[in-house]
Amino acid sequence: MSANENNTPESPQTAEAPVAAKAAVWRNPWLAIAAAALLLSGWQWIETRLRLADTQQELAKRLSEADSQGKESRVVAKQAQDQVVALQAKVGLLEAKLAESQSQQASLENLYQDLARSRDEWALAEIEQGVTLAAQQLQLAGNVQGAVLALQAADARLAGNSRPQFITVRKAINRDLDRLKALPQIDLPGMSVRLESVVSAVDSLPLAVDVRPRAETRKGETKGEGKSAPAAEVPAWQRFGLDAWNEFKGMVRIQRFDRDEPVLLAPGQVFFLRENLKLRLLNARLAMLSRDQWTFRNELKAAQALIDRYYDTHDKSVQTALGSLKQLGASDLAIDLPTLNESLSAIRGFKLTREREGRK
């Protein structure tokens, strides 16, 4: 068909055909409904496609974001894991240091307990030794004052230690102290000093046999002076009277009968006499320290008898010695002394308890 033909106007019949078709369509309602349904389905399909496209885009966006967040989460998780590993290493190091510190603390506590136990054991050993010596002196020498001082020192030593475990030992020591303090006071050291002073004075005490020789010596000196007087141009009548007086004194002898005649002793016997007197006094001292009253008084009586018989009782030093011996003989030594067994038992029991605890 040529171009001229296309540009020619349509014929009236050709233009009326669509109008007739449209009129036919509107005259058939089912065709209109079908067309409307077709249009509605097309519109819904297009809308569904658009929505699906939007949904796909949104899902892709969210998946992309989720992937990005996952990557970030993995990075954070890796960092967290690294931090956990580092923290675990630090915790392990801290635990090791804590274990080492606890071990050192336990060692220090054990060392402190050992030192405290050793210190307590040393203190108890010293206290036990002091109380044992005091008990021996109390029984052998009757030294009550020494025992009291030893118990007081032990109580003071325990008082300086604030441990409550020592209360039982202190109670036992205080009970023994009360028993000792309740005893009659006898000054054994003072009595021993007085006896020792008498023993020291024995060598200087004058003997009775030494008194008459001194008097005769003085008389001989008087006679010698009388005989030597003529050489000093004494008058004749005075020499005659002096000679007559000397002759008269030689005819008369004055003797006292109110005391026994002193026993004459050889020089060697004087030494043994003094040593025998010392021996008596030393025996009396030993008997006093052992509280043997019968032997103590008998030895003092024997010593007094020796002094009365062989020594000059008119001399002041001899009288002083006799007075001291009489006063000492009047002392009462018969005292029932208590023992310190309660204190010793408490100390040893405490030590035994500590040893059992140490074994556990």
C-alpha positions as CSV (number, residue, x, y, z in Angstrom):
1,M,0.0,0.0,0.0
2,S,1.4,3.4,-1.0
3,A,1.8,6.5,1.2
4,N,-1.0,8.2,-0.5
5,E,-3.3,5.5,0.4
6,N,-2.3,5.8,4.1
7,N,-2.9,9.5,4.2
8,T,-6.3,9.3,2.6
9,P,-9.2,9.7,5.0
10,E,-11.1,6.7,6.2
11,S,-14.4,6.0,4.8
12,P,-17.5,6.4,6.8
13,Q,-17.9,2.7,7.1
14,T,-14.5,2.1,8.5
15,A,-15.0,4.7,11.2
16,E,-18.3,3.4,12.3
17,A,-17.0,-0.2,12.9
18,P,-15.3,0.5,16.3
19,V,-18.2,2.4,17.5
20,A,-20.4,-0.5,16.6
21,A,-18.0,-2.8,18.4
22,K,-18.1,-0.7,21.6
23,A,-21.7,-0.5,21.5
24,A,-21.8,-4.3,21.1
25,V,-19.5,-4.6,24.2
26,W,-21.6,-2.4,26.4
27,R,-24.6,-4.3,25.3
28,N,-22.8,-7.5,26.6
29,P,-22.1,-7.1,30.4
30,W,-20.0,-10.3,30.8
31,L,-17.5,-8.9,28.5
32,A,-17.3,-5.8,30.6
33,I,-16.9,-7.8,33.8
34,A,-14.2,-9.9,32.2
35,A,-12.4,-6.9,31.1
36,A,-12.6,-5.3,34.5
37,A,-11.4,-8.5,36.1
38,L,-8.6,-8.7,33.6
39,L,-7.6,-5.1,34.4
40,L,-7.8,-5.8,38.2
41,S,-5.7,-8.9,37.9
42,G,-3.1,-7.0,35.9
43,W,-3.1,-4.2,38.4
44,Q,-2.7,-6.6,41.3
45,W,0.1,-8.5,39.5
46,I,1.9,-5.3,38.8
47,E,1.4,-4.2,42.4
48,T,2.6,-7.6,43.7
49,R,5.6,-7.4,41.5
50,L,6.4,-4.0,42.8
51,R,5.9,-5.0,46.4
52,L,8.1,-8.1,45.8
53,A,10.8,-6.0,44.3
54,D,10.6,-3.7,47.3
55,T,10.7,-6.7,49.7
56,Q,13.7,-8.2,47.9
57,Q,15.5,-4.9,48.1
58,E,14.7,-4.5,51.8
59,L,15.7,-8.1,52.4
60,A,18.9,-7.7,50.5
61,K,19.6,-4.5,52.5
62,R,18.9,-6.2,55.7
63,L,21.0,-9.2,54.8
64,S,23.8,-6.8,53.9
65,E,23.4,-5.1,57.2
66,A,23.2,-8.4,59.0
67,D,26.3,-9.6,57.3
68,S,28.1,-6.3,58.2
69,Q,26.9,-6.7,61.8
70,G,27.9,-10.3,61.8
71,K,31.4,-9.3,60.7
72,E,31.5,-6.7,63.4
73,S,30.2,-9.2,65.9
74,R,32.9,-11.7,64.9
75,V,35.5,-9.0,65.3
76,V,34.1,-8.0,68.7
77,A,33.8,-11.7,69.6
78,K,37.5,-12.2,68.6
79,Q,38.5,-9.2,70.6
80,A,36.5,-10.4,73.5
81,Q,38.0,-13.9,73.2
82,D,41.5,-12.4,73.1
83,Q,40.6,-10.3,76.2
84,V,39.3,-13.4,77.9
85,V,42.5,-15.2,77.1
86,A,44.5,-12.3,78.4
87,L,42.3,-12.1,81.5
88,Q,42.7,-15.8,82.0
89,A,46.4,-15.5,81.8
90,K,46.3,-12.6,84.3
91,V,44.0,-14.6,86.5
92,G,46.3,-17.6,86.3
93,L,49.3,-15.3,87.2
94,L,47.3,-13.8,90.1
95,E,46.3,-17.3,91.3
96,A,49.9,-18.4,91.2
97,K,50.9,-15.3,93.1
98,L,48.0,-15.8,95.5
99,A,49.1,-19.4,96.0
100,E,52.6,-18.3,96.6
101,S,51.5,-15.7,99.0
102,Q,49.3,-18.2,100.8
103,S,52.2,-20.6,100.9
104,Q,54.5,-17.9,102.3
105,Q,51.8,-16.9,104.8
106,A,51.4,-20.5,105.9
107,S,55.2,-20.8,106.2
108,L,55.3,-17.6,108.2
109,E,52.5,-18.8,110.4
110,N,54.2,-22.1,111.0
111,L,57.5,-20.3,111.7
112,Y,55.7,-18.0,114.1
113,Q,54.0,-20.9,115.8
114,D,57.4,-22.7,116.0
115,L,59.0,-19.6,117.4
116,A,56.2,-19.1,119.9
117,R,56.3,-22.7,120.8
118,S,60.0,-22.6,121.2
119,R,59.8,-19.5,123.3
120,D,57.1,-21.0,125.5
121,E,59.1,-24.2,125.8
122,W,62.2,-22.2,126.8
123,A,60.2,-20.2,129.3
124,L,58.7,-23.4,130.7
125,A,62.1,-25.1,130.9
126,E,63.6,-22.2,132.8
127,I,60.6,-22.0,135.1
128,E,60.7,-25.7,135.7
129,Q,64.5,-25.6,136.4
130,G,64.0,-22.7,138.9
131,V,61.1,-24.4,140.7
132,T,63.1,-27.7,140.8
133,L,66.1,-26.0,142.4
134,A,63.9,-24.2,144.8
135,A,62.2,-27.5,145.8
136,Q,65.7,-29.1,146.3
137,Q,66.9,-26.3,148.5
138,L,63.6,-26.4,150.4
139,Q,63.9,-30.1,151.2
140,L,67.7,-30.3,151.7
141,A,68.5,-26.9,153.3
142,G,65.1,-25.7,154.4
143,N,65.6,-22.5,152.4
144,V,62.0,-21.2,152.5
145,Q,62.9,-17.7,151.4
146,G,64.8,-19.0,148.4
147,A,61.8,-21.1,147.4
148,V,59.4,-18.1,147.8
149,L,61.7,-16.0,145.6
150,A,61.9,-18.7,142.9
151,L,58.1,-19.1,142.8
152,Q,57.6,-15.4,142.7
153,A,60.1,-15.1,139.8
154,A,58.3,-18.0,138.0
155,D,54.9,-16.3,138.5
156,A,56.2,-13.0,137.2
157,R,57.6,-14.7,134.2
158,L,54.3,-16.3,133.4
159,A,52.4,-13.1,134.1
160,G,54.5,-11.4,131.3
161,N,53.1,-13.9,128.9
162,S,49.4,-13.2,128.1
163,R,48.6,-16.8,127.0
164,P,45.6,-18.1,128.8
165,Q,47.1,-21.6,128.8
166,F,49.4,-20.6,131.6
167,I,46.6,-19.9,134.0
168,T,46.6,-23.4,135.4
169,V,50.3,-23.3,136.1
170,R,50.1,-19.9,137.7
171,K,47.3,-21.1,140.0
172,A,49.4,-24.1,141.1
173,I,52.4,-21.8,141.8
174,N,50.3,-19.3,143.8
175,R,48.9,-22.1,145.9
176,D,52.4,-23.3,146.7
177,L,53.4,-19.7,147.5
178,D,50.5,-19.3,149.9
179,R,51.6,-22.4,151.8
180,L,55.2,-21.2,152.0
181,K,54.2,-17.8,153.2
182,A,52.0,-19.3,155.9
183,L,55.1,-21.0,157.5
184,P,56.7,-19.5,160.6
185,Q,59.6,-17.2,159.6
186,I,63.0,-18.7,160.5
187,D,66.0,-16.7,159.5
188,L,68.2,-19.6,158.5
189,P,70.7,-17.4,156.6
190,G,71.0,-15.0,159.6
191,M,71.5,-18.0,161.9
192,S,74.1,-19.4,159.5
193,V,76.0,-16.0,159.5
194,R,76.0,-15.9,163.3
195,L,77.4,-19.4,163.5
196,E,80.0,-18.5,160.8
197,S,81.1,-15.5,162.8
198,V,81.6,-17.7,165.9
199,V,83.6,-20.2,163.8
200,S,85.8,-17.3,162.5
201,A,86.4,-16.0,166.1
202,V,87.5,-19.4,167.5
203,D,91.2,-18.8,166.7
204,S,91.2,-15.5,168.5
205,L,89.3,-16.6,171.7
206,P,91.6,-16.5,174.7
207,L,92.1,-19.8,176.6
208,A,91.7,-20.0,180.4
209,V,95.2,-21.5,180.7
210,D,96.6,-18.3,179.2
211,V,95.3,-16.1,182.1
212,R,97.6,-17.3,184.9
213,P,100.8,-17.2,182.9
214,R,100.2,-13.6,182.1
215,A,99.6,-12.8,185.8
216,E,102.8,-14.6,186.8
217,T,104.7,-12.8,184.1
218,R,103.5,-9.5,185.4
219,K,104.6,-10.6,188.9
220,G,108.0,-11.6,187.6
221,E,108.4,-8.3,185.9
222,T,107.5,-6.6,189.2
223,K,110.2,-8.7,191.0
224,G,112.7,-7.9,188.3
225,E,111.9,-4.2,188.6
226,G,112.4,-4.6,192.4
227,K,115.7,-6.3,192.0
228,S,117.0,-3.8,189.6
229,A,116.0,-0.9,191.8
230,P,119.2,-1.0,193.9
231,A,121.1,-0.3,190.8
232,A,119.3,3.0,190.7
233,E,120.7,4.1,194.1
234,V,117.7,3.1,196.3
235,P,118.1,3.9,200.0
236,A,119.2,0.9,202.1
237,W,116.1,1.0,204.3
238,Q,113.9,0.9,201.2
239,R,115.8,-2.0,199.7
240,F,115.4,-3.9,203.0
241,G,111.7,-3.3,203.1
242,L,111.2,-4.4,199.5
243,D,113.2,-7.7,200.1
244,A,111.2,-8.4,203.2
245,W,107.9,-7.9,201.3
246,N,109.0,-10.2,198.4
247,E,109.9,-12.9,200.9
248,F,106.5,-12.5,202.6
249,K,104.7,-12.8,199.3
250,G,106.6,-16.0,198.5
251,M,105.3,-17.5,201.8
252,V,101.6,-16.7,201.1
253,R,99.6,-18.2,198.2
254,I,96.1,-16.9,197.3
255,Q,93.9,-19.3,195.3
256,R,90.3,-19.1,194.2
257,F,88.0,-22.1,194.7
258,D,84.8,-20.8,193.0
259,R,85.9,-22.3,189.7
260,D,87.8,-25.3,188.4
261,E,91.4,-25.0,187.8
262,P,92.1,-24.5,184.1
263,V,93.3,-27.5,182.2
264,L,96.9,-27.3,181.1
265,L,97.3,-27.9,177.4
266,A,100.4,-28.5,175.3
267,P,100.9,-26.3,172.2
268,G,99.8,-29.1,169.9
269,Q,96.7,-29.8,171.9
270,V,95.6,-26.1,171.6
271,F,95.4,-26.5,167.9
272,F,93.3,-29.6,168.0
273,L,91.1,-28.0,170.7
274,R,90.3,-25.1,168.4
275,E,89.8,-27.4,165.4
276,N,87.5,-29.6,167.4
277,L,85.4,-26.6,168.5
278,K,85.2,-25.5,164.8
279,L,84.1,-29.0,163.8
280,R,81.3,-28.9,166.4
281,L,80.1,-25.6,165.1
282,L,80.2,-26.7,161.5
283,N,78.2,-29.8,162.4
284,A,75.7,-27.6,164.1
285,R,75.4,-25.5,161.0
286,L,74.9,-28.5,158.7
287,A,72.2,-29.8,161.1
288,M,70.5,-26.4,161.1
289,L,70.4,-26.2,157.3
290,S,68.9,-29.7,157.2
291,R,66.5,-28.8,160.0
292,D,67.8,-31.5,162.3
293,Q,67.0,-29.9,165.5
294,W,68.2,-32.7,167.8
295,T,71.7,-32.8,166.3
296,F,71.8,-29.0,166.0
297,R,71.2,-28.5,169.8
298,N,73.5,-31.3,170.8
299,E,76.4,-29.9,168.8
300,L,75.8,-26.4,170.2
301,K,75.8,-27.9,173.7
302,A,79.0,-29.7,173.1
303,A,80.6,-26.5,171.7
304,Q,79.4,-24.5,174.8
305,A,80.9,-27.2,177.1
306,L,84.3,-26.9,175.3
307,I,84.2,-23.1,175.7
308,D,83.2,-23.2,179.3
309,R,86.0,-25.7,180.2
310,Y,89.0,-24.5,178.1
311,Y,88.4,-20.8,177.4
312,D,88.4,-17.7,179.5
313,T,84.8,-17.0,180.2
314,H,85.6,-13.6,181.7
315,D,86.7,-12.4,178.3
316,K,84.2,-10.3,176.5
317,S,84.7,-12.1,173.1
318,V,84.1,-15.5,174.8
319,Q,81.0,-14.2,176.5
320,T,79.7,-12.9,173.2
321,A,80.3,-16.3,171.5
322,L,78.5,-18.1,174.3
323,G,75.6,-15.8,174.1
324,S,75.2,-16.3,170.4
325,L,75.3,-20.1,170.9
326,K,72.7,-20.0,173.6
327,Q,70.4,-17.9,171.4
328,L,70.9,-20.2,168.5
329,G,70.2,-23.2,170.6
330,A,66.8,-21.8,171.7
331,S,65.6,-21.5,168.0
332,D,63.0,-24.0,166.9
333,L,63.8,-25.7,163.6
334,A,61.1,-28.4,163.7
335,I,58.8,-27.2,160.9
336,D,56.9,-29.4,158.5
337,L,58.0,-28.0,155.2
338,P,55.6,-28.4,152.2
339,T,56.7,-29.6,148.8
340,L,56.5,-27.9,145.5
341,N,55.1,-30.9,143.8
342,E,51.9,-29.2,142.7
343,S,53.8,-26.5,140.7
344,L,56.1,-29.1,139.2
345,S,53.2,-31.3,138.2
346,A,51.3,-28.4,136.6
347,I,54.4,-27.4,134.6
348,R,55.2,-30.9,133.4
349,G,51.5,-31.6,132.6
350,F,51.4,-28.4,130.5
351,K,54.6,-29.4,128.7
352,L,53.2,-32.9,128.0
353,T,50.0,-31.4,126.6
354,R,52.0,-29.1,124.3
355,E,54.0,-32.0,123.0
356,R,50.9,-34.0,122.2
357,E,49.4,-31.0,120.3
358,G,52.7,-30.6,118.4
359,R,52.5,-34.2,117.2
360,K,49.0,-33.7,115.9
